[in-house]
Amino acid sequence: MEYVQERVTTLHDLSGSIPDAPIDRAAVVVPMTEREYAGLAAEHVLSTLESLSPARVVVPLRAPAERVVPFVDWLNEFDLPLDVVWCDGPRVTELLDDHGIDGERGKGRDVWLALGCAAREEYVVVHDADTKTYDERYVTRLLFPLAHGHDFSKGYYARVEDSTLYGRLFRLFYAPLVRTLADETNAPIVHYLDSFRYALAGEFAMTSDLAQKMRLPRAWGLEVGTLGDAFTHAGFDRSAQVDLGSYEHDHRAISGPTGLSDMSESVGRTLLQTVTEHGVSPDYETLAERYRETGYQFVEQYAADAAFNGFGYDRTGERKQVETYADAVVEPDEDPRLPPWADTSISPEDVLTAAADDIAAIQEGR
């Protein structure tokens, strides 16, 4: 049993305990899309939150209009202090457009909308709704560091199911790319990004003050984007990561519009924007090839780890994924991040009112 510390405070699951945490002062953000509707995993997440009694639960919902009413009715079956933000609603869209910040839609935009509403509480927790192994320890463990001198905490876990190593985008893209950058520079931001054992985990928590300073990417770079701003505003000393134990959720295909290949483009762009913003100037002429070589080294290491545990391992398939992800190692040409809530003229009440009016209009057939 290991309890090694990283550059950020690392809290290990050594006893299976549920620590005391300020749940009654926290809002929990649970982003959902139409595929979560009445699903077993989402049902379990919401039922568990009922037993925890957080101060607020905010669900940013991305779904077509015809699915909104049944989705909201289903959510209202749970005994929760609930705010639903229909992220595709016309009034919400018009509100963002009026303030010059409408644009590409994606998970990051959804969570950004919810963060402003959730930051009315002292603490904010964000996690996904498709986690099959979710239990009450997730929220309490993520909150615990915030009550003990930290401003930001992130979950980590081993992505192992059915004797198979998952977490492919992190294992084969993010981690080798960060390691490649670390071979090129000693910049603190790179060491920070390398300190998190599962940097692409969707489970994190922060103080409301930090939540209002977050500039979230609109799409799949959300997890990296939060780390970049956490480094700026919390740094090594006030950041933590916590062991969430076992973890299972849905897996994505490599190709397709929401596949790992497309996700790697957003993650790579956000990661490289983040390090550039903090003074790193990567050698882009050689970076993709150097990443590829590092990725192949990781493949061999994972092959050994899998064999050690008696797991099967598709070395050829994993090397092909490295090849695919290498196409995402390019110099970023735009900044897709939304502004911090602290710098906008929108209020959380504006968003909640627009969202409520959008939902009411559908319910009334308007």
C-alpha positions as CSV (number, residue, x, y, z in Angstrom):
1,M,0.0,0.0,0.0
2,E,1.6,3.3,-1.1
3,Y,1.2,6.7,0.3
4,V,3.7,8.7,-1.7
5,Q,3.2,12.5,-2.0
6,E,3.4,14.4,-5.2
7,R,4.1,18.1,-5.6
8,V,0.5,18.7,-4.8
9,T,-1.1,17.3,-1.6
10,T,-2.1,13.7,-2.3
11,L,-4.7,12.1,-0.1
12,H,-4.8,8.3,-0.3
13,D,-7.6,5.8,0.4
14,L,-5.9,3.8,3.2
15,S,-8.9,3.0,5.3
16,G,-12.0,3.3,3.2
17,S,-13.3,6.0,5.5
18,I,-15.8,8.8,4.7
19,P,-14.2,12.0,6.0
20,D,-16.1,14.9,7.4
21,A,-16.7,17.5,4.8
22,P,-18.8,20.7,4.5
23,I,-21.5,19.2,2.3
24,D,-24.1,21.6,3.6
25,R,-22.1,24.5,2.2
26,A,-21.5,23.0,-1.2
27,A,-23.2,23.0,-4.6
28,V,-22.8,19.9,-6.7
29,V,-22.7,20.4,-10.5
30,V,-23.7,17.3,-12.5
31,P,-23.6,17.9,-16.3
32,M,-26.0,15.7,-18.3
33,T,-27.0,15.1,-21.9
34,E,-30.0,13.3,-23.2
35,R,-28.2,9.9,-23.0
36,E,-28.3,10.1,-19.2
37,Y,-32.1,10.3,-19.1
38,A,-33.4,7.7,-16.6
39,G,-30.2,5.7,-16.9
40,L,-29.2,3.4,-14.1
41,A,-25.9,5.2,-13.4
42,A,-27.5,8.6,-13.3
43,E,-30.3,7.3,-11.1
44,H,-27.7,6.0,-8.6
45,V,-25.8,9.3,-8.7
46,L,-28.9,11.3,-7.9
47,S,-30.2,8.9,-5.2
48,T,-26.8,9.1,-3.5
49,L,-26.9,12.9,-3.6
50,E,-30.3,12.7,-1.9
51,S,-28.7,10.9,1.0
52,L,-25.9,13.5,1.2
53,S,-28.1,16.6,1.3
54,P,-25.8,19.2,-0.4
55,A,-26.9,22.8,-0.3
56,R,-27.6,22.8,-4.0
57,V,-27.5,20.5,-7.1
58,V,-27.1,22.2,-10.5
59,V,-27.7,20.2,-13.6
60,P,-26.6,21.8,-16.8
61,L,-28.6,19.9,-19.4
62,R,-27.7,19.6,-23.1
63,A,-30.7,18.1,-24.9
64,P,-33.1,18.8,-27.8
65,A,-36.3,20.6,-26.9
66,E,-38.5,17.6,-27.2
67,R,-36.5,15.8,-24.5
68,V,-36.4,18.6,-22.0
69,V,-39.8,18.2,-20.3
70,P,-39.5,14.4,-19.6
71,F,-36.0,15.0,-18.4
72,V,-37.0,17.8,-16.0
73,D,-39.9,15.7,-14.7
74,W,-37.6,12.8,-14.1
75,L,-35.1,15.0,-12.2
76,N,-37.8,16.5,-10.1
77,E,-38.7,13.0,-8.8
78,F,-35.5,13.3,-6.6
79,D,-35.7,15.1,-3.3
80,L,-32.9,17.6,-4.1
81,P,-32.6,21.4,-4.0
82,L,-32.3,21.4,-7.8
83,D,-31.5,24.0,-10.5
84,V,-31.8,22.8,-14.1
85,V,-30.1,24.9,-16.7
86,W,-31.2,23.9,-20.2
87,C,-28.0,24.9,-22.0
88,D,-29.6,24.8,-25.5
89,G,-32.5,27.0,-24.5
90,P,-33.2,30.1,-26.8
91,R,-33.3,32.5,-23.9
92,V,-30.0,31.2,-22.5
93,T,-28.5,31.4,-25.9
94,E,-29.8,35.0,-26.5
95,L,-28.5,36.0,-23.0
96,L,-25.0,34.8,-23.9
97,D,-25.1,36.4,-27.3
98,D,-26.2,39.8,-25.8
99,H,-23.1,39.7,-23.7
100,G,-20.8,38.6,-26.6
101,I,-19.9,35.2,-25.3
102,D,-22.2,32.8,-27.2
103,G,-20.4,30.4,-29.5
104,E,-19.4,26.7,-29.8
105,R,-21.4,24.5,-27.5
106,G,-19.9,21.6,-25.5
107,K,-19.3,20.2,-22.1
108,G,-17.1,23.1,-21.0
109,R,-19.8,25.7,-21.9
110,D,-22.4,23.6,-20.0
111,V,-20.2,23.4,-16.9
112,W,-19.3,27.1,-17.2
113,L,-23.0,28.1,-17.1
114,A,-23.5,25.9,-14.0
115,L,-20.4,27.1,-12.2
116,G,-21.7,30.7,-12.0
117,C,-25.0,29.4,-10.5
118,A,-23.2,27.0,-8.2
119,A,-20.7,29.5,-6.9
120,R,-23.4,31.2,-4.8
121,E,-22.5,28.5,-2.3
122,E,-19.1,28.4,-0.5
123,Y,-17.8,25.4,-2.3
124,V,-18.5,23.8,-5.7
125,V,-18.1,20.1,-6.7
126,V,-18.2,18.9,-10.3
127,H,-18.6,15.3,-11.4
128,D,-20.1,13.3,-14.2
129,A,-23.4,11.4,-14.1
130,D,-22.4,8.2,-15.8
131,T,-20.2,6.7,-13.1
132,K,-21.3,3.1,-12.3
133,T,-19.2,2.9,-9.1
134,Y,-20.3,6.3,-7.6
135,D,-20.8,6.4,-3.9
136,E,-21.1,9.0,-1.1
137,R,-17.3,9.2,-0.6
138,Y,-16.8,11.0,-3.9
139,V,-18.3,14.3,-2.8
140,T,-16.9,14.1,0.7
141,R,-13.4,13.3,-0.4
142,L,-13.3,16.0,-3.0
143,L,-14.6,18.6,-0.4
144,F,-12.3,17.5,2.4
145,P,-9.2,19.4,1.2
146,L,-11.2,22.6,0.8
147,A,-12.0,22.7,4.5
148,H,-8.3,22.2,5.3
149,G,-6.4,25.0,3.6
150,H,-6.8,24.1,-0.1
151,D,-8.7,25.9,-2.9
152,F,-8.8,23.2,-5.5
153,S,-9.0,19.4,-5.4
154,K,-9.2,16.7,-8.1
155,G,-10.1,13.1,-8.0
156,Y,-7.9,10.2,-9.2
157,Y,-8.4,6.5,-9.6
158,A,-7.3,3.5,-11.6
159,R,-9.3,2.9,-14.8
160,V,-9.2,-0.9,-14.8
161,E,-12.2,-3.0,-15.8
162,D,-12.5,-6.6,-16.9
163,S,-8.7,-7.1,-16.7
164,T,-8.3,-4.2,-19.2
165,L,-6.5,-0.9,-18.9
166,Y,-8.7,2.0,-19.8
167,G,-8.1,5.8,-19.5
168,R,-6.6,5.8,-22.9
169,L,-6.7,9.5,-23.6
170,F,-4.9,10.2,-20.4
171,R,-2.4,7.3,-20.6
172,L,-1.5,7.6,-24.2
173,F,-1.9,11.3,-25.0
174,Y,-1.9,13.6,-22.0
175,A,0.7,11.9,-19.9
176,P,3.2,11.3,-22.7
177,L,2.8,14.9,-24.1
178,V,3.3,16.4,-20.6
179,R,6.4,14.2,-20.1
180,T,7.7,15.3,-23.5
181,L,7.3,18.9,-22.5
182,A,9.0,18.2,-19.2
183,D,12.0,16.9,-21.1
184,E,12.2,20.2,-22.9
185,T,11.6,22.7,-20.1
186,N,11.7,22.9,-16.3
187,A,8.8,25.3,-16.1
188,P,6.6,25.0,-13.0
189,I,3.4,24.7,-15.0
190,V,4.6,21.5,-16.6
191,H,5.6,20.0,-13.2
192,Y,2.1,21.0,-12.0
193,L,0.3,19.3,-14.9
194,D,2.5,16.2,-14.3
195,S,1.6,16.1,-10.6
196,F,-1.9,14.8,-11.1
197,R,-2.3,11.1,-11.2
198,Y,-5.4,11.3,-13.4
199,A,-5.4,14.8,-14.8
200,L,-8.4,14.2,-17.2
201,A,-10.7,13.1,-14.3
202,G,-14.0,14.9,-14.5
203,E,-14.3,15.0,-10.7
204,F,-13.0,18.1,-9.1
205,A,-13.9,20.7,-6.4
206,M,-13.0,24.3,-5.6
207,T,-13.9,27.3,-3.5
208,S,-16.6,29.5,-5.0
209,D,-13.9,32.3,-5.3
210,L,-11.8,30.1,-7.5
211,A,-14.9,28.9,-9.5
212,Q,-15.6,32.5,-10.5
213,K,-12.0,32.9,-11.8
214,M,-12.2,29.8,-14.1
215,R,-11.9,30.4,-17.9
216,L,-13.3,27.1,-19.2
217,P,-12.8,25.8,-22.7
218,R,-16.1,25.3,-24.5
219,A,-15.6,21.7,-25.4
220,W,-13.5,18.8,-24.2
221,G,-10.5,20.7,-22.9
222,L,-12.4,21.3,-19.7
223,E,-10.3,19.2,-17.3
224,V,-7.0,20.7,-18.6
225,G,-8.4,24.2,-18.5
226,T,-9.4,23.9,-14.9
227,L,-5.8,22.8,-14.0
228,G,-4.3,25.8,-15.8
229,D,-6.4,28.3,-13.8
230,A,-5.9,26.2,-10.6
231,F,-2.2,26.6,-11.1
232,T,-2.5,30.3,-11.6
233,H,-4.8,31.0,-8.6
234,A,-4.1,28.1,-6.2
235,G,-0.6,26.8,-7.1
236,F,1.1,23.8,-5.7
237,D,0.5,24.7,-2.1
238,R,-3.3,25.0,-2.2
239,S,-4.0,22.2,-4.7
240,A,-4.8,18.6,-3.8
241,Q,-5.8,15.3,-5.3
242,V,-7.8,12.6,-3.6
243,D,-8.1,8.9,-4.2
244,L,-11.7,8.0,-5.2
245,G,-11.1,4.3,-5.2
246,S,-12.7,2.1,-7.9
247,Y,-14.1,3.8,-10.9
248,E,-16.2,2.6,-13.9
249,H,-18.1,4.6,-16.5
250,D,-18.9,4.5,-20.2
251,H,-16.1,4.2,-22.7
252,R,-15.8,6.1,-26.0
253,A,-14.7,5.0,-29.4
254,I,-11.5,6.3,-30.9
255,S,-13.2,7.9,-34.0
256,G,-16.5,9.7,-34.4
257,P,-17.8,13.1,-33.5
258,T,-17.5,12.5,-29.7
259,G,-14.6,10.0,-29.9
260,L,-11.2,10.1,-28.3
261,S,-9.6,11.4,-31.5
262,D,-11.8,14.6,-31.6
263,M,-11.3,14.9,-27.8
264,S,-7.5,14.8,-28.2
265,E,-7.7,17.9,-30.4
266,S,-9.4,19.9,-27.7
267,V,-7.3,18.5,-24.9
268,G,-4.1,19.1,-26.9
269,R,-5.0,22.7,-27.9
270,T,-6.0,23.6,-24.3
271,L,-2.9,21.9,-22.8
272,L,-0.5,23.7,-25.2
273,Q,-2.3,27.1,-24.7
274,T,-2.0,26.6,-21.0
275,V,1.8,26.0,-21.0
276,T,2.4,28.8,-23.5
277,E,0.4,31.2,-21.3
278,H,2.9,30.4,-18.5
279,G,6.0,31.1,-20.5
280,V,6.7,27.8,-22.2
281,S,7.7,27.9,-25.9
282,P,7.5,24.4,-27.3
283,D,9.5,23.4,-30.4
284,Y,6.6,22.6,-32.6
285,E,8.7,21.5,-35.5
286,T,9.8,18.4,-33.4
287,L,7.1,18.2,-30.7
288,A,4.8,15.7,-32.5
289,E,7.6,13.3,-33.3
290,R,9.1,13.6,-29.8
291,Y,5.6,13.0,-28.3
292,R,5.2,9.9,-30.6
293,E,8.5,8.5,-29.3
294,T,7.5,9.1,-25.7
295,G,4.1,7.6,-26.3
296,Y,5.7,4.4,-27.7
297,Q,7.8,4.2,-24.5
298,F,4.6,4.5,-22.4
299,V,3.0,1.6,-24.5
300,E,5.9,-0.7,-23.6
301,Q,5.6,0.3,-19.9
302,Y,1.9,-0.4,-19.9
303,A,2.5,-3.7,-21.7
304,A,4.8,-4.8,-18.9
305,D,2.3,-3.6,-16.3
306,A,-0.5,-5.5,-17.9
307,A,1.6,-8.7,-18.2
308,F,2.6,-8.4,-14.5
309,N,-1.1,-8.4,-13.6
310,G,-2.1,-11.2,-16.0
311,F,-4.1,-8.8,-18.3
312,G,-4.3,-8.9,-22.0
313,Y,-2.8,-5.9,-23.8
314,D,-3.2,-4.8,-27.4
315,R,0.3,-3.3,-28.0
316,T,-0.4,-2.8,-31.7
317,G,-3.7,-1.1,-31.1
318,E,-2.2,1.2,-28.4
319,R,0.6,2.2,-30.7
320,K,-2.0,3.1,-33.4
321,Q,-3.7,5.3,-30.9
322,V,-0.5,7.2,-30.2
323,E,-0.2,7.7,-34.0
324,T,-3.7,9.1,-34.1
325,Y,-3.2,11.4,-31.2
326,A,0.1,12.7,-32.7
327,D,-2.1,14.6,-35.2
328,A,-3.4,16.7,-32.3
329,V,0.0,17.9,-31.3
330,V,0.0,21.2,-33.2
331,E,0.5,24.8,-32.3
332,P,-2.8,26.3,-31.1
333,D,-4.3,29.1,-33.2
334,E,-7.2,30.3,-31.1
335,D,-8.3,30.6,-27.5
336,P,-11.7,29.0,-27.1
337,R,-12.1,29.7,-23.4
338,L,-15.0,31.5,-21.9
339,P,-14.3,34.5,-19.6
340,P,-14.2,34.1,-15.8
341,W,-17.6,34.8,-14.2
342,A,-15.9,37.5,-12.2
343,D,-15.2,39.4,-15.4
344,T,-18.6,39.1,-17.0
345,S,-21.7,41.4,-16.8
346,I,-24.0,38.3,-16.6
347,S,-25.3,37.3,-13.2
348,P,-26.2,33.8,-12.1
349,E,-29.7,35.0,-11.6
350,D,-29.9,36.0,-15.2
351,V,-29.0,32.5,-16.3
352,L,-31.4,30.8,-13.9
353,T,-34.2,33.1,-14.9
354,A,-33.6,32.5,-18.7
355,A,-33.3,28.8,-18.1
356,A,-36.5,28.6,-16.1
357,D,-38.4,30.6,-18.7
358,D,-37.1,28.3,-21.5
359,I,-38.3,25.2,-19.7
360,A,-41.6,26.8,-18.8
361,A,-42.2,27.8,-22.4
362,I,-41.8,24.2,-23.5
363,Q,-44.0,22.9,-20.7
364,E,-46.7,25.3,-21.7
365,G,-46.3,24.5,-25.4
366,R,-45.1,28.0,-26.3
